[in-house]
Amino acid sequence: MASVNVIKPKARLSNSNILFLIAAVIFVLMYLFAIISFPNSFLQFQTFF
């Protein structure tokens, strides 16, 4: 049986995919920091709409 690397070679990330990944990680970290810092404002439904 062939190894996994022979069957499916590893695809490299393009520049746009790396940029999107960095932006997504920063967004998630900032969102979690906001939830931890201001927990009461995230419990109100009208905060979002």
CNS distance restraints for C-alpha pairs under 8 A (distance, minus, plus):
assign (resid   2 and name CA) (resid   6 and name CA) 6.37 0.50 0.50
assign (resid   2 and name CA) (resid   7 and name CA) 6.86 0.50 0.50
assign (resid   3 and name CA) (resid   7 and name CA) 6.64 0.50 0.50
assign (resid   4 and name CA) (resid   8 and name CA) 6.14 0.50 0.50
assign (resid   4 and name CA) (resid   9 and name CA) 7.91 0.50 0.50
assign (resid   5 and name CA) (resid   9 and name CA) 5.20 0.50 0.50
assign (resid   5 and name CA) (resid  10 and name CA) 7.03 0.50 0.50
assign (resid  13 and name CA) (resid  17 and name CA) 5.93 0.50 0.50
assign (resid  13 and name CA) (resid  18 and name CA) 6.28 0.50 0.50
assign (resid  14 and name CA) (resid  18 and name CA) 6.31 0.50 0.50
assign (resid  15 and name CA) (resid  19 and name CA) 6.19 0.50 0.50
assign (resid  16 and name CA) (resid  20 and name CA) 6.13 0.50 0.50
assign (resid  17 and name CA) (resid  21 and name CA) 6.06 0.50 0.50
assign (resid  18 and name CA) (resid  22 and name CA) 6.19 0.50 0.50
assign (resid  19 and name CA) (resid  23 and name CA) 6.20 0.50 0.50
assign (resid  20 and name CA) (resid  24 and name CA) 6.05 0.50 0.50
assign (resid  21 and name CA) (resid  25 and name CA) 6.16 0.50 0.50
assign (resid  22 and name CA) (resid  26 and name CA) 6.18 0.50 0.50
assign (resid  23 and name CA) (resid  27 and name CA) 6.11 0.50 0.50
assign (resid  24 and name CA) (resid  28 and name CA) 6.23 0.50 0.50
assign (resid  25 and name CA) (resid  29 and name CA) 6.16 0.50 0.50
assign (resid  26 and name CA) (resid  30 and name CA) 6.09 0.50 0.50
assign (resid  27 and name CA) (resid  31 and name CA) 6.05 0.50 0.50
assign (resid  28 and name CA) (resid  32 and name CA) 6.12 0.50 0.50
assign (resid  29 and name CA) (resid  33 and name CA) 6.11 0.50 0.50
assign (resid  30 and name CA) (resid  34 and name CA) 6.14 0.50 0.50
assign (resid  31 and name CA) (resid  35 and name CA) 6.27 0.50 0.50
assign (resid  32 and name CA) (resid  36 and name CA) 6.16 0.50 0.50
assign (resid  33 and name CA) (resid  37 and name CA) 5.95 0.50 0.50
assign (resid  34 and name CA) (resid  38 and name CA) 5.77 0.50 0.50
assign (resid  34 and name CA) (resid  39 and name CA) 7.70 0.50 0.50
assign (resid  35 and name CA) (resid  39 and name CA) 5.13 0.50 0.50
assign (resid  35 and name CA) (resid  42 and name CA) 6.50 0.50 0.50
assign (resid  38 and name CA) (resid  42 and name CA) 6.99 0.50 0.50
assign (resid  39 and name CA) (resid  43 and name CA) 6.73 0.50 0.50
assign (resid  40 and name CA) (resid  44 and name CA) 7.08 0.50 0.50
assign (resid  41 and name CA) (resid  47 and name CA) 6.63 0.50 0.50
assign (resid  42 and name CA) (resid  47 and name CA) 6.81 0.50 0.50
assign (resid  45 and name CA) (resid  49 and name CA) 7.30 0.50 0.50
